[in-house]
Amino acid sequence: MDGQTLSQTPTFDPIVLARLTGQLGDKATISKLCASLGAAFAEFLPDLFEGELGFEVAVSYAGFEVGRFDELVGGLGGAMALSDCSLRDWCDRFTIICDSPFIITLVENMLGAVSDAVEEPQPRPLSRIELDVAAMIFDRISNVLKMAVSGSNGYEPNVGLAYNAEERKAAEDGTDEAHVGVVNMAVGIGPVLSTFSVVVPQHVLLKSKITVPQAANAPKTRKEWSDQLGEQVRRSKVTLEARIRLESQTLDTVSRLQAGDIIPFKEAGDVRVDVSANGQKLYVCEFGRSGARYTVRVKDTYGSEEDLLQHIIG
């Protein structure tokens, strides 16, 4: 076969090929499948969240989108949190996406704020603590999804770590090129309206039998889950910074400092140290030493326990 013959060999339109191989469905079919998943979320998540969190969370279906994964997810800004998940015998990779205002408002309510008094927060990347809480929300969403798509299979969803959209890395296995359907959900806590979405490959949706489970099969609410969320916040690690005031120096002196030069502390007695996290002052401490390690001893705080938690999270 010569080069001319090769160049004349017909090639399949990639869209036609995707339809023939079951990777791409028609819009009407994907619309029905996404709406069925949306109905399952809208049916069970409001009662689930209210029973476990202790305050009302409204959830409703907000439509669907279709396209390639990278086109729909790759352009997300840093105000979104994501988790890459899987469910054995159903899907090797589906992704849950949540607007940051939903998680920020959720954390504020967990810390005692009144829903109606909470102002809508500005979208922003979530802190490590807020991502820990987002992961627990993603777990609940994925469990409702499991009931809707997997029937009686006994496998539990594998929920990946929550991360900000700006931290997303392209997949090396080519799954970013997959045709997907996106189930969009509206979420409301008091006056704050936000969204979450579930992104599923179309070839998985097309093979799925989606049912809205009966109430008897709904996730069991657990009184301790609210406490578990609060405990998760309190167990999350934060980076503390200690600032010690030094003796004032002239600009001329500062500009001439060399390695080995010494700058005295401002105080001659107990050395005051301000300890902060996320740029917020938390404690007034004194500088000291324990064995071979330098330490600070807490002398006073900049607020109550609730104030400190709000400062750290915000």
N, C-alpha and C positions, 0 to 999 in steps of 0.2 A: 504494500500500500504506500503510495507516494505522498509527499507533503500536500499536494493539491487535493487529493482525496480526503486526507485528514481534516483539512481546513473546511471542507464542505459537509463534514459530518454534523447532522443537526444536534442541537443541545436542548434539553428541557428547560422551560421557564422555571426558575426556582420556586415560584409561588405554586405553579401547577404540580411540581414535584413534591412540595411540602404537603399539598392536599392529598396526592396519591399515596403518600407514605404515612398518612395519619398524623402528621406534625402540625397541621393547620386545619381548623374547621371554619365553616361559614359563620358569619357574624350572628345570625339568628340563633344558631345552636349554642354558641358560646354565651350569648346573652341569657338564654334560659338556664344554662348550667350555673353561671355566675349569680343569677337572681335566686336560684335554689340555695346556694351557699349563703347568700346574703340573708335569706329568710331564716336559716338556721341560726346565724349569729344574732339576728334581731329577736328571735324567739327566746333564746336562752341567756345571752350575755347580760341583759338588763337585770333580771332577777338574780343571776349569779353574782354580779358585781355588788348589787344592793345587799344581798344576803351576807356577803363576805366582807364588804367594806363598811357597811353601816350607813351609807348614804346613796341617794338615787343617781344612777348613771343611765342616761337614755342612749339607745343604740338603734339605728335604722339603716336600711339599705340605701346607698347613694349612687347606684349605677355601676357601670363596668367600663373597662378599656381593653383594647387589644393592640398588640404590637410585639416587637422583639424585646426581650428582657433588658438588654443594655440601653435601648432607646428610651424605655419607660422608667428605668431605675437609675441609669448612669448619670442622668442630669439632675438628680435630686440635690437640693441644697443641704447645708449643715444643720437645718432645723428638723431633720427627720432622724428617727432611730429605726434600725433594722435588725432582723434576726433571720439567719438562714437555717431552715428546719428540714426535717425529713420524716417520713412515716413509712416504715417497712411494708413492702407489698403494695404500696400505693404510689409514693413519689419520693425520688431521691433528693429533690431539692425544691422546696417552696419557700417563699420569703414573706415575712410579715413586716409591714412598715407602719410606723405610727408618728403622727405629728407631735412635736415636742410639747405644745401647750397642754395636750391631754395629760401627759405624764407629770408636768410641772404642777398643774392644778390638782391632780390626784395626790401628789405628795403634800401639797399645802393642806388639803382636806384631812389627810392622815394625821397631820400635825396639829389639828384642832381648828383650822379655819372654817368659817361658815360658808357653804357653797354660794349663797346669794351675795355674800360680801366680797367674794374673790373676783378681782378684775382679770380680764383676759390677759395672760402673760404674752410678752413678745416672743415669737419663735426664736430659738437659739439651740446650739448644740447642748446636749444633756451632760450633766456632770456624772462622775462615776457612780455616785449614790443613786442618782435618778435612773441611770442605765440598769442598775441592779433591780430597781422596782419595775422598769420596763420589761425586763426579762420575765418577771413573774406574771405580768399581764399577757405577754406573748404566750406563756405556757397555758393560760386559761383559754386564749383564743384558739390555740392549736388543738386543745382537747375537745372543744366544741366541733372544730373541723373534723377531727378523727371520727367522732360519732356520726357525722353527716355522710362521710365517704367510705368508711371501712367496715360497716356492718358489725359483725361479731368477731372480727380478727382481734386478737388479744394484744397486739403490739401498741406500745406507747410512743407518742411523737418524740423525736430527738430535737430539742430546741437549742439552737446555737446561742452563743453569747450575744447580748445586745450591743450594738455599736452605732456611732453616729455616721450619717451618710458620707461625710467627708473622709471617713476612714475606710470606705469600701474599696476593695481591691478586685480587679477583674479576675474572673474564674479562669483557670488554666485548662479546664476540660471542655471548653467550647459551649457550655450551657448558657452563657450570656447571649448567644445567638438564637436561643430557642424562641419560638412563637409562644406567647403567654396570654393568659386572660387575667385581668386585675379586678378583684372584687373590692369595691370602695364602700366603706361604712362611715356614717356620721355618728359622732359620739358627743354627748352633751353632759356637762357637770355644772348645774346651776346655769349662769349666763354664759359660760365658756363652751363654745362649739368647736370641735376638732374632728379629726378623721383618723381612721386606720385602714389599711389595705392589705389584702392577701394576694400574692402573685403566684399563679400556678401555671406550669407549662400546659399548652393546649392539648398536647398528645395525652397528658394525664387526665385532663378534664373530659376529653372525648370518650375515654374508657370508663369513666366513673359513673356509678349509680348513686346519685345524691338523694338522700331522704332527710326530712326534718324529723328528728327523733321524737318519740313520745315523751311526755313529761316524766314518766317513770324512769326513763333512761338518761335523764338530764344529769349533769354533774352534781354531786352532793355538795351543798354549801357547808362550810365548816366555820364555826364561830371563831376558831383560833387563827383563821387566815388573816384577818385584819391585824391581829397581834403579830403574826408572822411577817407581814409587810413592814410594820413598825420596827420589829426586831431587825429585819434586813437593813433598814435605814441605819439603825444604831450600830450594826456590826460592820458596816461598810468602812473600809479604810480611807483615811484622808491624810494628806501631807500637811504637817504642822511646820510653821516657820517661827523662829525666835529672833527678835530684833533687840539689840542692846545699844543703848546710847553711849557714844564715845565722846571724849573730850573735844571741844571745839578746836579747830586748827585754821590757820590762815590758808588762803588759796595757794600762796607761794610755798608754804610748807607741804601741803598736800601734793602739789605738782612735783616735789623733789623726793617724795618717799621712795625708798628702795627696799628690796627684799631684805628682811631681817630687822627693819625699823619697827619700833614699838609705838602704838597709840594707846594711851591709858583710857580706862573706863571713865565715864563722867562722874559716877558716884565713888566716894572713897570707902563707904561701908558696904552694906548689902547692895549688890548691883541689880537694878530693876531691869526686867526683861518683859517685853510684850510678845505674847504668843498669838499667832493668827493662822487662819486657814481660808483659802479662797479670797485673800485680801481683806478679810474681816477679823478684827481683834476679838479674841476669845478670853484670854487670861492675863492677869498681871502676875508675874513670877519673880523669883530672885535667883540669881546665878549661883551655882555651887558645883561641888564635885563629889562623886561617890566612887571610891576606889580609883580605878584608872579612867573612869568615864566622867566627862563633864555633864552636868544636869541642870535642870531648872525646877524650883519648887513653887507650886501654885499658891499664891497669897490671896487672890481675889479674882472675880469673874466680871465680864462686861455685860452680864444679863442672866436671865433664868435659863433652865435647861432647854425650854422651848425656843427661847431667843437664840441660844447657841446653835441649835439644830437648824433653825431657819437661816442663820448666817452661813453655816457650813454648806448647806444644800444650795443656797442661792448663789 
